[in-house]
Amino acid sequence: MSEFVLPGEPPVAVRLRRSTQARRLSLRVSRLDGRVTLTLPRGVAEREGRAFAIAKAAWLRAALAGQPARLAVAPGTLLPVEGVSHEVDAAAGRGGVRCVAGQLIVAGPPERLAVRLRAHLVALARLRLQAAANRHAVELGRGYCALTLADPRSRWGSCSAAGRLMFSWRLVMAPPEVLDYVAAHEVAHLAEMNHSPAFWAVVARLCPGHAAPRAWLRAEGPGLHRYDFAAPASASASSAE
């Protein structure tokens, strides 16, 4: 994948992506990290794509200016956990992470605070997602073979044809009903490996009222990726066609 820089203030790096399925030129701005991708359909010359990007320069810079700022997790950060905002605080000595009166108190070396807090959230996410996936799988009468956590850029969960479930650990920062909806969504794929009306009927059975958490995830989910736990975090994106 090649890249070029769009001149101007500020200069904008644009990644070029070829696609045999795309029918037209398109620009996408990731709401996670601001990465700009120009998709070129088969047969479209690179110079035509560059001209398209230059014509969309004003839109691109406006989209980038509207990006939520990255937020390094540190003492004083307000961090959502299960939909509730907590203030991050550091503590001397040994120990794990404690939640006390709206605070997340992280013991240990200050330079390890964000990493330790991330590990705590990953462990909590595993507990919550395993419980939700198990409950929905029992109700559906289907089993899954594995459950893994990751920090993907473009999806909150997935289900493979072999029955392997994957979830974003950042779901533990969302309200519990949102996490439960995503668990139900992926478990439903054990019965329907598609997004047909039959699939959505299974989701509705497992998670009545799923429209509200689904809407929350679309509107508020990208904001969960702005929290930087001492490593560049890399979904939805803004787009122009």
Sequence and secondary structure as in RCSB ss.txt:
>XXXX:A:sequence
MSEFVLPGEPPVAVRLRRSTQARRLSLRVSRLDGRVTLTLPRGVAEREGRAFAIAKAAWLRAALAGQPARLAVAP
GTLLPVEGVSHEVDAAAGRGGVRCVAGQLIVAGPPERLAVRLRAHLVALARLRLQAAANRHAVELGRGYCALTLA
DPRSRWGSCSAAGRLMFSWRLVMAPPEVLDYVAAHEVAHLAEMNHSPAFWAVVARLCPGHAAPRAWLRAEGPGLH
RYDFAAPASASASSAE
>XXXX:A:secstr
  EEEE SSS EEEEEEEESS  S EEEEETTT  EEEEEETT  HHHHHHHHHHTHHHHHHHHHTS   EE  T
T EEEETTEEEEEEEESSS  EEEETTEEEEES GGGHHHHHHHHHHHHHHHHHHHHHHHHHHHHT   SEEEEE
  SS SEEE TT EEEEEGGGGGS HHHHHHHHHHHHHTTT SS SHHHHHHHHHHSTTTHHHHHHHHHHGGGGG
GEE SS     EEEE 
